[in-house]
Amino acid sequence: MILFVGCSFTWGAGLQFEYLSKKRGWTSDEINAINPPKSHLEHLDYKCDEYRKKYHYPNLVAKKMNMAYGLGKLGNGGNNYEIGKILRHTSTELAGEDAIELVVIQFTDWTRSCPEIYNRADSDGTDNTDFLSDDHIKKIITTQIDNINFGCEQHLKSKWIGFSWKNDLAQVLKTKNPQNFIPLYHKGKEYDSMEEMIVVGMDWRFDDSSFQHKYNLRICDVIQGVDDTHLSSTGHKVIANSIVRRLK
């Protein structure tokens, strides 16, 4: 089986909104009213969750590879430190020795739950990375990657491949662990990260829902007025195809 571990992108957050818009006629205002953290997507009904599971990239990859799969975390969200813990505490005894043939890692934003940042948070709670040097940032990212690599190779005794949401982590991963790195392919071009695929001019704008990307890779691109910037079903196909290409 393939084990997929990541954050909300891996879980398929936002795909429920496609279902609600297409099948039930929900407006953008109705969708924005339940957009996390205003509510828990895990609390939506069966059909919403089945749509998520059908169209998120872990299922698409497993289907194309004709393999069983599982998620390292049942619910939404995650950070790179949590991914490392999941890998360390995943019991191969529960699934049987060598049951996990491959781990696919979706690295999330390295700043999430980063001790160096949270110890220097602004008084209003806003994260502040200005005090970190480029070398320090690379060291933090390297430690996160090494921790995840250790969990896969030493605890699960499994091979792993991975891709990154953010480009800064992608550059470290590509340089340090080229054998594990997954390039992303779309419209005949190769990208190092999810962030790099969403470009306006020279700026990466993955988190900005104020514009619509022409290739409809995000929820906010396919449902006008919705604030959610997670991957659409089209975006999940791009990720799935890139992973399958890497595997083949």
C-alpha positions in Angstrom: 0.0 0.0 0.0 0.9 3.7 -0.4 0.9 5.9 2.7 0.1 9.6 2.0 1.1 12.2 4.6 0.7 16.0 4.4 -1.5 18.8 5.4 -5.0 20.0 4.2 -3.9 19.7 0.6 -3.4 15.9 1.0 -6.6 15.5 2.9 -8.5 17.3 0.2 -9.8 20.3 2.0 -12.0 22.5 -0.2 -13.2 19.7 -2.6 -16.4 19.6 -0.5 -17.1 23.1 -1.7 -17.0 21.9 -5.3 -19.7 19.4 -4.4 -21.8 21.9 -2.6 -21.6 24.4 -5.5 -22.2 21.9 -8.3 -24.6 19.5 -6.7 -26.5 21.7 -4.2 -26.3 25.1 -5.7 -24.6 26.8 -2.7 -23.5 30.4 -3.2 -20.0 31.7 -2.5 -21.3 33.5 0.5 -22.8 30.3 1.9 -19.5 28.5 1.3 -17.4 31.3 2.8 -19.5 31.1 5.9 -18.3 27.6 6.7 -14.7 28.0 5.4 -12.3 26.9 8.2 -11.6 28.0 10.8 -15.3 29.1 10.9 -16.3 25.4 10.9 -14.9 21.9 10.6 -15.0 20.3 7.2 -14.9 17.0 8.9 -18.5 17.8 10.1 -19.9 17.9 6.6 -22.1 15.0 5.5 -21.4 11.7 3.8 -21.7 12.8 0.2 -19.4 15.8 0.7 -16.8 13.5 2.2 -17.2 10.9 -0.5 -16.6 13.6 -3.1 -13.4 14.6 -1.3 -12.1 11.1 -1.1 -12.9 10.4 -4.8 -11.1 13.4 -6.2 -8.2 14.0 -3.8 -4.8 13.1 -5.3 -4.0 10.1 -3.0 -7.0 8.3 -4.4 -6.2 9.3 -8.0 -2.6 8.0 -7.6 -3.6 4.8 -5.9 -6.2 4.1 -8.7 -3.7 4.7 -11.5 -1.1 2.5 -9.8 -3.7 -0.1 -8.9 -2.6 -0.1 -5.2 -4.3 0.3 -1.8 -3.6 3.5 0.1 -4.1 5.1 3.4 -3.7 8.6 5.0 -1.3 9.1 7.9 -3.9 11.4 9.5 -7.7 11.0 9.6 -8.6 14.7 9.8 -7.7 18.0 8.1 -4.5 20.0 8.5 -0.9 19.3 9.5 2.6 20.5 9.7 6.1 19.1 9.0 6.7 18.3 12.7 3.5 16.5 13.0 4.3 14.5 9.8 7.5 13.3 11.5 5.6 12.2 14.6 3.0 10.4 12.5 5.8 8.4 10.7 7.6 7.6 14.0 4.5 6.3 15.7 2.8 4.5 12.7 2.9 0.9 13.8 3.9 -1.5 11.1 2.6 -4.2 13.4 -1.0 -3.0 12.8 -0.7 -3.3 9.0 1.8 -6.1 8.9 5.5 -5.9 8.3 6.4 -4.4 4.9 2.8 -3.6 4.3 3.7 0.0 3.4 5.5 -0.1 0.1 5.9 3.6 -0.4 5.3 6.9 1.5 4.3 10.0 -0.4 5.1 13.2 1.5 3.5 16.5 0.8 5.7 19.0 2.7 3.8 22.0 4.0 4.9 25.5 5.0 8.0 25.1 7.1 7.0 28.0 9.4 4.0 26.0 10.8 4.6 25.2 14.5 8.3 26.1 14.0 9.8 26.6 17.6 12.2 29.3 16.4 9.4 31.4 15.1 6.8 30.8 17.8 9.4 31.7 20.5 9.7 35.1 18.7 6.1 35.7 17.8 4.9 39.3 17.8 2.8 40.4 20.8 -0.4 40.1 18.7 0.5 36.5 17.9 1.6 37.1 14.3 4.5 35.0 13.1 7.6 37.0 12.3 10.5 35.4 10.3 12.4 38.6 9.6 15.0 37.8 12.4 16.0 34.5 10.7 18.9 34.5 8.3 18.8 32.5 5.0 21.2 30.0 6.5 19.1 29.5 9.6 16.0 29.0 7.5 17.8 26.3 5.4 18.9 24.7 8.6 15.4 24.5 9.9 14.0 23.1 6.7 16.9 20.6 6.5 16.1 19.4 10.0 12.4 19.0 9.1 13.3 16.9 6.0 15.8 14.8 7.9 13.2 14.1 10.6 10.7 12.9 8.0 13.4 10.9 6.2 14.3 9.2 9.4 10.7 8.3 10.2 10.3 6.7 6.7 13.5 4.8 6.5 14.1 3.8 10.1 10.7 3.4 11.6 8.6 2.3 8.6 11.6 0.8 6.7 10.0 2.3 3.6 11.0 4.3 0.6 9.6 7.7 0.2 9.1 10.5 -2.4 7.9 14.0 -1.7 6.9 17.4 -3.1 6.4 20.8 -1.5 3.7 23.4 -1.3 6.2 26.2 -0.7 9.2 26.9 -3.0 11.8 27.6 -0.3 11.4 24.1 1.1 11.3 22.7 -2.5 14.7 24.1 -3.3 16.3 22.5 -0.2 14.5 19.2 -0.9 15.5 19.2 -4.6 19.2 19.9 -3.7 19.5 17.7 -0.6 17.3 14.7 -1.5 17.1 14.7 -5.3 16.3 10.9 -5.3 13.2 11.6 -3.2 12.1 14.8 -5.0 8.9 14.9 -7.1 8.8 17.6 -9.8 5.3 18.9 -10.7 4.3 19.0 -14.4 1.6 21.1 -15.9 0.9 22.1 -19.5 4.3 20.9 -20.7 6.3 22.8 -18.0 8.1 21.5 -14.9 7.7 23.2 -11.5 9.5 22.7 -8.3 6.5 23.4 -6.0 2.8 23.9 -5.9 3.5 27.6 -5.1 5.5 28.0 -8.3 2.6 26.8 -10.5 0.5 29.8 -9.4 2.4 32.8 -10.7 1.2 36.3 -11.7 4.1 38.2 -13.3 7.0 37.4 -11.1 5.0 36.9 -7.9 3.9 33.6 -6.4 0.3 34.0 -5.5 -0.9 30.6 -4.3 -2.6 32.0 -1.1 -4.3 34.9 -2.9 -7.9 34.4 -3.8 -8.4 37.9 -5.3 -7.5 36.8 -8.8 -8.5 33.8 -10.8 -5.8 31.5 -12.3 -6.5 30.6 -15.9 -6.0 26.9 -15.3 -8.5 26.5 -12.5 -6.0 24.8 -10.1 -7.6 26.2 -6.9 -11.1 26.2 -5.5 -11.3 30.0 -5.7 -10.6 29.7 -9.5 -13.5 27.4 -10.2 -16.1 29.0 -7.8 -16.0 32.7 -8.2 -16.1 34.7 -4.9 -15.0 31.8 -2.7 -12.0 32.5 -0.5 -10.6 29.0 -0.4 -7.2 28.6 -2.1 -6.9 24.8 -1.7 -6.5 22.6 -4.8 -9.6 22.1 -7.0 -10.2 18.7 -8.5 -8.3 19.9 -11.5 -5.3 20.8 -9.2 -5.5 17.4 -7.6 -5.3 15.8 -11.0 -2.1 17.7 -11.8 -0.5 16.6 -8.5 -1.6 13.0 -9.1 -0.3 12.9 -12.6 3.1 14.3 -11.5 3.4 11.6 -8.8 2.5 8.8 -11.2 5.0 10.2 -13.7 7.7 10.1 -11.0 6.8 6.6 -10.0 6.8 5.3 -13.5 
